[in-house]
Amino acid sequence: MFVGVVYAFIVLRGPNGIPGLLEKRRAMPQGDFVSDLIALQSDGQLSKDELLWCIVFMLLAGHD
């Protein structure tokens, strides 16, 4: 579990982490899960925090 927390902390920071990915996908959406989540946020169905944590939880779930 500790490794997952450290990993999540790393991907939450910097332009190469999740925030950087979100900015890239906002500028140029792809046909992927992240772009779909961003569309939901744009429609007001997800908050910024919900969007971020949804991605973090998917990364952690894939790690196990």
C-alpha positions as YAML, in Angstrom:
chain: A
units: angstrom
residues:
- id: 1
  name: MET
  ca: [0.00, 0.00, 0.00]
- id: 2
  name: PHE
  ca: [2.82, 2.41, 0.85]
- id: 3
  name: VAL
  ca: [4.28, 2.03, -2.64]
- id: 4
  name: GLY
  ca: [0.91, 2.97, -4.10]
- id: 5
  name: VAL
  ca: [0.71, 6.10, -1.97]
- id: 6
  name: VAL
  ca: [4.21, 7.18, -2.98]
- id: 7
  name: TYR
  ca: [3.40, 6.49, -6.62]
- id: 8
  name: ALA
  ca: [0.20, 8.55, -6.40]
- id: 9
  name: PHE
  ca: [2.12, 11.42, -4.81]
- id: 10
  name: ILE
  ca: [4.64, 11.38, -7.65]
- id: 11
  name: VAL
  ca: [2.05, 11.35, -10.43]
- id: 12
  name: LEU
  ca: [0.09, 14.18, -8.81]
- id: 13
  name: ARG
  ca: [3.01, 16.55, -9.21]
- id: 14
  name: GLY
  ca: [4.63, 18.27, -12.15]
- id: 15
  name: PRO
  ca: [3.91, 18.71, -15.83]
- id: 16
  name: ASN
  ca: [4.54, 15.02, -16.54]
- id: 17
  name: GLY
  ca: [2.08, 13.89, -13.89]
- id: 18
  name: ILE
  ca: [-1.69, 13.83, -13.94]
- id: 19
  name: PRO
  ca: [-2.13, 17.63, -14.04]
- id: 20
  name: GLY
  ca: [0.04, 17.78, -17.16]
- id: 21
  name: LEU
  ca: [-1.90, 14.95, -18.76]
- id: 22
  name: LEU
  ca: [-5.20, 16.71, -18.02]
- id: 23
  name: GLU
  ca: [-3.98, 19.93, -19.64]
- id: 24
  name: LYS
  ca: [-2.84, 18.05, -22.74]
- id: 25
  name: ARG
  ca: [-6.16, 16.22, -23.02]
- id: 26
  name: ARG
  ca: [-8.14, 19.44, -22.54]
- id: 27
  name: ALA
  ca: [-6.20, 21.03, -25.39]
- id: 28
  name: MET
  ca: [-6.40, 17.97, -27.65]
- id: 29
  name: PRO
  ca: [-8.94, 15.32, -26.59]
- id: 30
  name: GLN
  ca: [-8.26, 11.72, -27.57]
- id: 31
  name: GLY
  ca: [-10.64, 8.78, -27.66]
- id: 32
  name: ASP
  ca: [-9.56, 7.61, -24.21]
- id: 33
  name: PHE
  ca: [-10.84, 7.31, -20.67]
- id: 34
  name: VAL
  ca: [-9.14, 10.51, -19.48]
- id: 35
  name: SER
  ca: [-10.71, 12.55, -22.29]
- id: 36
  name: ASP
  ca: [-14.12, 11.09, -21.41]
- id: 37
  name: LEU
  ca: [-13.67, 12.10, -17.77]
- id: 38
  name: ILE
  ca: [-12.65, 15.61, -18.81]
- id: 39
  name: ALA
  ca: [-15.82, 15.85, -20.92]
- id: 40
  name: LEU
  ca: [-17.85, 14.87, -17.85]
- id: 41
  name: GLN
  ca: [-16.12, 17.59, -15.86]
- id: 42
  name: SER
  ca: [-16.83, 20.14, -18.57]
- id: 43
  name: ASP
  ca: [-20.50, 19.17, -18.42]
- id: 44
  name: GLY
  ca: [-20.48, 19.80, -14.66]
- id: 45
  name: GLN
  ca: [-20.88, 16.15, -13.72]
- id: 46
  name: LEU
  ca: [-17.46, 15.91, -12.01]
- id: 47
  name: SER
  ca: [-15.57, 18.43, -9.90]
- id: 48
  name: LYS
  ca: [-11.86, 19.03, -10.45]
- id: 49
  name: ASP
  ca: [-11.04, 16.96, -7.37]
- id: 50
  name: GLU
  ca: [-13.33, 14.11, -8.44]
- id: 51
  name: LEU
  ca: [-11.66, 14.03, -11.84]
- id: 52
  name: LEU
  ca: [-8.19, 13.93, -10.33]
- id: 53
  name: TRP
  ca: [-8.98, 11.24, -7.77]
- id: 54
  name: CYS
  ca: [-10.83, 9.08, -10.27]
- id: 55
  name: ILE
  ca: [-7.63, 8.91, -12.31]
- id: 56
  name: VAL
  ca: [-5.48, 8.28, -9.24]
- id: 57
  name: PHE
  ca: [-7.76, 5.46, -8.10]
- id: 58
  name: MET
  ca: [-7.64, 3.87, -11.56]
- id: 59
  name: LEU
  ca: [-3.83, 3.98, -11.47]
- id: 60
  name: LEU
  ca: [-3.75, 2.42, -8.02]
- id: 61
  name: ALA
  ca: [-6.27, -0.25, -8.99]
- id: 62
  name: GLY
  ca: [-4.13, -1.15, -11.99]
- id: 63
  name: HIS
  ca: [-1.08, -1.33, -9.77]
- id: 64
  name: ASP
  ca: [-2.51, -4.14, -7.63]
...
